[in-house]
Amino acid sequence: MVDYPDLSQVRRVLVAKLRHHGDVLLTSPVFSVLKQRCPQAKIDAYIYVSSLPMLEGHGAIHEFILYDTNIKKSFFLKRCFYELKLLWKIYRKRYDLVVNLTEGDRGALVAFVSRASVRVGVDPERSGMWGKRFFYTHLAEKCHQIRHTVERDLDVVRHLGIFPTLEERELYFHIPEEAYVKAKELLHEGGIELPGGFVLIHPVSRWLFKCLPETTVAEVIRYLANRGAQVVLSASSDPLERQMNARIRALVPEVPIVDLGGRLSLKELGALIALSKLLICVDSVPLHLASALKAPVVVAFGPTSEITWAPWRNPFARVVKENLSCRPCYRPGCGGSHKSDCLETLSSKKLCEAIEDLHPTTYNLKSSPK
């Protein structure tokens, strides 16, 4: 018989997820479930500054405690002062429950410093700082099987005796009205009026070895243009991502393309996905935004797992992949080459068939040529 902690008297909760954008968005059900089961509690989120847009506007979150990763570039004493000030802030909050959704050292230290009577985290096994397993009162077993990231995060709260229903596992992403306004303005500048049949392609990723070959993306763009679709490209402000978009445009000079690379905030990107008829992307944050918004999406997977990072509870999603024995490998390209054969050999035909499978009338596109 498992001895679950009594959460009836919990008044202050801190949930830590020090990871990047997509990982943080996938934690949104954790906050919803905790608020549902502990309605009396104020729930705070401890995340990176850069990840704030992923949870900002979530109704279950009371306050954000933000860690600025840029501090790592500062000199030693300044870093120490910053870390101590942040720990002092958490110490003074007097949390009753701390949930660390990763096995990382920083989250474990925060749990220990908080003095919370219940501190739960992922069993670090033998990784990271020595002895940090003793910083917790409860340890959730780490799942070594392939399992979706949302469920891995929910496993931590399951260890507290909280078992979410299927309906409680939905992602949530808040888009403010001003983000929709800005997205529509950018589309108007590019000559795209709504309602329309534009398709959004986000061909890039923080890790470029997860990207499709530019020639493959160009072939998909030609297919869409022949079907009467207007094409919009997006990317972050990273110069490498914007350069990739420029090279793709150069491969299809005959197709008018609106390139919004570097011009969108994360909230505006979400608005653009919601306004589009279809998103085409690789394993990157737009995929998870589409899941939260239940937007039609075709996603290509290469060296990462289409189970661990799959579209979550999105009936309008299609996954395209090559069934190679070596994937998922999570390597930066085959043999460290920064080129992944599982993506290099993935044909544009497979992507176009997935687009077709999502029913062409959904996108206001012309029928396929006979």
VENMO-V446376 format. One record per backbone hydrogen bond with DSSP energy under -1.0 kcal/mol. CO is the residue of the C=O (numbers start at 0). NH is the residue of the N-H. If there is no record, write none. Layout:
# VENMO-V446376
<<CO | NH> <CO | NH>>
This chain:
# VENMO-V446376
<<1 | 3> <6 | 9> <10 | 41> <11 | 95> <11 | 96> <12 | 43> <13 | 98> <14 | 45> <15 | 100> <16 | 18> <19 | 23> <20 | 24> <21 | 25> <23 | 26> <24 | 27> <26 | 29> <26 | 30> <27 | 31> <28 | 32> <29 | 33> <30 | 34> <31 | 35> <32 | 36> <33 | 37> <37 | 40> <41 | 12> <42 | 61> <43 | 14> <44 | 64> <45 | 16> <46 | 66> <48 | 51> <50 | 53> <51 | 54> <51 | 55> <54 | 57> <57 | 60> <62 | 44> <64 | 46> <66 | 48> <67 | 70> <68 | 71> <69 | 72> <70 | 73> <74 | 78> <75 | 79> <76 | 80> <77 | 81> <78 | 82> <79 | 83> <80 | 84> <81 | 85> <82 | 86> <83 | 87> <84 | 88> <85 | 89> <86 | 90> <87 | 91> <95 | 117> <96 | 13> <97 | 119> <98 | 15> <103 | 107> <104 | 108> <105 | 109> <106 | 110> <107 | 111> <108 | 112> <109 | 113> <117 | 97> <118 | 136> <118 | 137> <119 | 99> <120 | 139> <123 | 126> <128 | 131> <130 | 133> <131 | 134> <132 | 135> <137 | 120> <139 | 122> <147 | 151> <148 | 152> <149 | 153> <150 | 154> <153 | 157> <154 | 158> <156 | 159> <156 | 161> <157 | 160> <165 | 168> <175 | 178> <175 | 179> <176 | 180> <177 | 181> <178 | 182> <179 | 183> <180 | 184> <181 | 185> <182 | 186> <183 | 187> <184 | 188> <185 | 189> <186 | 191> <187 | 190> <197 | 276> <198 | 231> <199 | 279> <200 | 233> <206 | 209> <207 | 210> <212 | 216> <213 | 217> <214 | 218> <215 | 219> <216 | 220> <217 | 221> <218 | 222> <219 | 223> <220 | 224> <221 | 225> <223 | 228> <224 | 227> <226 | 365> <229 | 198> <230 | 257> <231 | 200> <232 | 259> <234 | 261> <237 | 241> <238 | 242> <239 | 243> <240 | 244> <241 | 245> <242 | 246> <243 | 247> <244 | 248> <245 | 249> <248 | 251> <251 | 254> <257 | 232> <259 | 262> <264 | 268> <265 | 269> <266 | 270> <267 | 271> <268 | 272> <269 | 273> <270 | 274> <271 | 275> <277 | 199> <278 | 297> <279 | 201> <280 | 299> <281 | 283> <283 | 286> <284 | 288> <285 | 289> <286 | 290> <287 | 291> <288 | 292> <289 | 294> <295 | 278> <296 | 317> <297 | 280> <298 | 319> <302 | 329> <304 | 308> <307 | 148> <313 | 316> <315 | 296> <317 | 298> <319 | 300> <321 | 323> <323 | 326> <330 | 332> <331 | 337> <332 | 335> <333 | 336> <338 | 333> <339 | 342> <339 | 343> <340 | 344> <346 | 350> <347 | 351> <348 | 352> <349 | 353> <350 | 354> <351 | 355> <352 | 356> <355 | 358> <358 | 361> <359 | 362> <359 | 364> <360 | 363>>
